[in-house]
Amino acid sequence: MILSKIIDSRKQEFRALIKLSLIAVLLVICRLILPNHRSLGFLIYNLFLAFIPLIISTYIRYYSSKKTKISNLICGIIWLIFFPNAPYILTDGLHVIGPSSAFVVIDVVIWIYILLIAFWIALLSLDDIETILLKQVKNRLFVHVVVAFIILISAYGIYLGRDLRLNSWDIVLRPYSLIEFIYQSFANETPGFFNWNAVVFYSIIIYLGYLIHIRNQKDKVEAK
C-alpha cells in the first residue's frame, strides 16, 4: 500500500506526529466533557487536513526518481493547493478566543498545542519541496526565492480560506466561483475585499518558522 510506504520513508517523524495528534484528540475530547463544555473538533479536522501536503511532499521526495517530471509537476501543483491547510490552524485562534470564561485559557492552550503540531507538519513538508528543488536546480539562492514565493502564495490561500471561507476542495467543486473570487480580490472591485495586511502577516509567520527550521537543520548537521 502506497500510504504505508510513504510513512515508512520517515518513520520517526510520522510516529511522533501521530502520537502528538492522538494527544490532541484526547485533549479535545476532555474539553468536550468538562463543565461549560465546548467542541473544538474543527481543530482536529484541520489538523487532519494538514497531513495531506506532508504525505504528498514525502511521496514526491522519496519516490520522484521513479516517476516522470510531468507526474512530479502534477503532484507539486496538488501539494501547493493543499499546503495552506497546514499553517491554516494559525487563524483558528479567532474561533477559540471567544467570550471570557473560566476555561478560555484551556481552549487557548489546546489551540496552541495543535497549532505547533500543524506548523511542524508545514515546515517538514516545505523542507521536502526545498530538497526536491535543490536536486533539480542546484542553486540555493534561487530555490530560497522560490520557497519564499510559495509561502506568499500559501498565505494568500490562507486568506481565501479564512476571510472568504473557501477551501482546497473548491478548486474541483466550485472552480468558477474560486476564479471569480481571486479575480475580484486582485481587481479591487469590492472595497476592502482584499486585505494585503493579512497575507503579509501570514507570510511573515510562516517564513520565520521556515528560517528557524533551516537553522535547526544546520545545527543538527554540524553537531554530527
C-alpha positions as CSV (number, residue, x, y, z in Angstrom):
1,M,0.0,0.0,0.0
2,I,1.5,3.3,-1.1
3,L,0.5,5.1,2.2
4,S,2.3,2.6,4.3
5,K,5.4,3.0,2.1
6,I,5.2,6.8,2.5
7,I,5.0,6.5,6.3
8,D,7.9,4.1,6.3
9,S,10.0,6.6,4.4
10,R,10.2,8.8,7.5
11,K,9.0,6.6,10.4
12,Q,10.5,8.8,13.1
13,E,8.6,12.0,12.2
14,F,5.3,10.3,11.4
15,R,5.4,8.3,14.6
16,A,6.0,11.4,16.6
17,L,3.3,13.4,14.7
18,I,0.7,10.6,15.1
19,K,1.4,10.3,18.9
20,L,1.1,14.1,19.3
21,S,-2.1,14.1,17.2
22,L,-3.6,11.4,19.4
23,I,-2.9,13.5,22.4
24,A,-4.6,16.4,20.7
25,V,-7.7,14.3,20.1
26,L,-7.7,13.3,23.7
27,L,-7.4,17.0,24.8
28,V,-10.3,17.9,22.5
29,I,-12.4,15.1,24.0
30,C,-11.6,16.1,27.5
31,R,-12.6,19.7,26.7
32,L,-15.9,18.4,25.4
33,I,-16.8,16.7,28.7
34,L,-15.6,19.5,31.0
35,P,-18.1,21.8,32.6
36,N,-19.1,24.6,30.2
37,H,-18.2,22.0,27.5
38,R,-17.1,23.3,24.1
39,S,-16.5,21.4,20.9
40,L,-13.0,22.1,19.4
41,G,-13.4,19.3,16.9
42,F,-12.7,21.7,14.0
43,L,-9.1,21.8,15.2
44,I,-8.8,18.1,14.7
45,Y,-10.3,18.3,11.3
46,N,-7.9,21.0,10.2
47,L,-5.0,19.0,11.7
48,F,-6.1,16.1,9.6
49,L,-6.0,18.3,6.5
50,A,-2.5,19.5,7.5
51,F,-1.2,15.9,7.0
52,I,-2.2,15.9,3.3
53,P,0.6,18.1,2.0
54,L,3.2,16.3,4.1
55,I,2.0,12.9,2.6
56,I,2.2,14.4,-0.9
57,S,5.7,16.0,-0.4
58,T,7.0,12.8,1.2
59,Y,5.8,10.8,-1.8
60,I,7.5,13.2,-4.3
61,R,10.7,13.4,-2.3
62,Y,11.3,9.7,-1.8
63,Y,9.7,8.3,-5.0
64,S,10.3,11.1,-7.5
65,S,13.2,9.2,-9.1
66,K,10.7,6.6,-10.2
67,K,8.3,9.0,-11.8
68,T,8.4,11.3,-14.8
69,K,8.9,15.1,-14.5
70,I,5.3,15.6,-15.6
71,S,3.9,13.5,-12.8
72,N,6.1,15.2,-10.3
73,L,4.8,18.6,-11.6
74,I,1.2,17.5,-11.2
75,C,1.9,16.2,-7.7
76,G,3.7,19.5,-6.9
77,I,0.6,21.5,-8.0
78,I,-1.6,19.3,-5.9
79,W,0.7,19.9,-3.0
80,L,0.6,23.6,-3.5
81,I,-3.2,23.5,-3.4
82,F,-3.3,21.7,-0.1
83,F,-0.2,23.2,1.6
84,P,-2.1,26.2,3.1
85,N,-4.2,23.8,5.1
86,A,-1.1,23.1,7.3
87,P,-0.5,26.6,8.6
88,Y,-4.2,27.5,8.4
89,I,-4.7,26.5,12.1
90,L,-3.0,29.8,12.9
91,T,-6.2,31.5,12.1
92,D,-8.4,29.2,14.2
93,G,-7.5,31.3,17.2
94,L,-10.3,33.6,16.1
95,H,-12.8,30.8,16.9
96,V,-11.0,29.7,20.1
97,I,-10.6,33.0,21.8
98,G,-14.2,33.8,22.4
99,P,-16.2,35.2,25.3
100,S,-14.2,35.2,28.5
101,S,-14.8,32.2,30.7
102,A,-13.0,30.1,33.3
103,F,-11.9,27.7,30.5
104,V,-10.7,30.1,27.9
105,V,-7.1,29.5,28.9
106,I,-7.5,25.8,28.4
107,D,-9.0,26.4,25.0
108,V,-6.1,28.6,24.0
109,V,-3.5,26.1,25.3
110,I,-5.2,23.3,23.3
111,W,-5.2,25.5,20.2
112,I,-1.5,26.4,20.6
113,Y,-0.6,22.8,21.1
114,I,-2.4,21.7,17.9
115,L,-1.0,24.8,16.1
116,L,2.6,23.8,16.9
117,I,1.9,20.3,15.5
118,A,0.5,21.7,12.3
119,F,3.4,24.1,11.9
120,W,5.9,21.3,12.3
121,I,4.0,19.4,9.6
122,A,4.1,22.5,7.4
123,L,7.8,23.0,7.9
124,L,8.6,19.4,7.2
125,S,6.6,19.5,4.0
126,L,8.2,22.8,2.9
127,D,11.6,21.2,3.6
128,D,10.7,18.4,1.3
129,I,9.9,20.7,-1.5
130,E,13.1,22.7,-1.0
131,T,15.1,19.4,-1.1
132,I,13.4,18.4,-4.3
133,L,14.0,21.7,-5.9
134,L,17.7,21.7,-4.9
135,K,18.1,18.3,-6.6
136,Q,16.7,19.8,-9.8
137,V,18.1,23.3,-9.8
138,K,21.2,23.1,-7.5
139,N,21.1,26.9,-6.9
140,R,20.3,27.5,-3.2
141,L,19.5,31.2,-3.6
142,F,17.1,30.6,-6.5
143,V,15.4,27.8,-4.5
144,H,15.1,30.0,-1.5
145,V,13.4,32.7,-3.5
146,V,11.0,30.1,-4.9
147,V,10.2,28.8,-1.4
148,A,9.5,32.4,-0.3
149,F,7.2,32.8,-3.3
150,I,5.4,29.6,-2.3
151,I,5.0,30.9,1.2
152,L,3.4,34.1,-0.2
153,I,1.0,32.1,-2.4
154,S,0.2,29.9,0.6
155,A,-0.5,33.0,2.7
156,Y,-2.9,34.1,0.1
157,G,-4.5,30.7,0.2
158,I,-5.0,31.1,4.0
159,Y,-6.6,34.4,3.3
160,L,-9.0,32.8,0.9
161,G,-9.9,30.1,3.4
162,R,-10.3,32.4,6.4
163,D,-11.8,35.6,5.1
164,L,-13.7,34.2,2.1
165,R,-14.5,30.8,3.5
166,L,-13.0,28.9,0.6
167,N,-11.1,25.6,0.8
168,S,-8.8,23.4,-1.3
169,W,-11.8,21.3,-2.5
170,D,-13.4,24.3,-4.2
171,I,-10.9,24.1,-7.0
172,V,-12.9,21.0,-8.0
173,L,-16.3,21.7,-6.5
174,R,-16.6,25.4,-7.3
175,P,-13.8,26.3,-9.8
176,Y,-15.6,29.2,-11.4
177,S,-16.5,30.8,-8.1
178,L,-12.9,30.4,-6.9
179,I,-11.6,32.1,-10.1
180,E,-14.1,34.9,-9.7
181,F,-13.1,35.5,-6.0
182,I,-9.4,35.6,-7.0
183,Y,-10.1,38.0,-9.9
184,Q,-12.2,40.3,-7.8
185,S,-9.6,40.3,-5.0
186,F,-6.8,41.5,-7.3
187,A,-9.0,43.8,-9.3
188,N,-10.2,45.5,-6.1
189,E,-13.8,45.5,-7.5
190,T,-15.1,45.4,-3.9
191,P,-13.7,48.0,-1.4
192,G,-11.7,46.3,1.3
193,F,-12.2,42.9,-0.4
194,F,-8.5,42.0,-0.4
195,N,-6.6,42.5,2.8
196,W,-2.9,42.5,2.0
197,N,-2.1,43.1,5.7
198,A,-3.5,39.6,6.5
199,V,-1.5,38.0,3.7
200,V,1.7,39.7,4.7
201,F,1.2,38.7,8.3
202,Y,0.6,35.0,7.4
203,S,3.7,35.1,5.1
204,I,6.0,36.6,7.9
205,I,4.9,34.0,10.4
206,I,5.4,31.1,8.0
207,Y,8.7,32.5,6.7
208,L,10.1,33.0,10.3
209,G,9.2,29.4,11.1
210,Y,10.9,28.3,7.9
211,L,14.1,30.2,8.8
212,I,14.1,28.7,12.3
213,H,13.6,25.2,10.8
214,I,16.5,25.7,8.4
215,R,18.7,26.9,11.3
216,N,17.8,23.8,13.4
217,Q,18.6,21.6,10.5
218,K,22.0,23.1,10.0
219,D,22.7,22.8,13.8
220,K,21.9,19.1,13.6
221,V,24.2,18.6,10.7
222,E,27.0,20.5,12.3
223,A,26.6,18.5,15.6
224,K,27.1,15.2,13.8
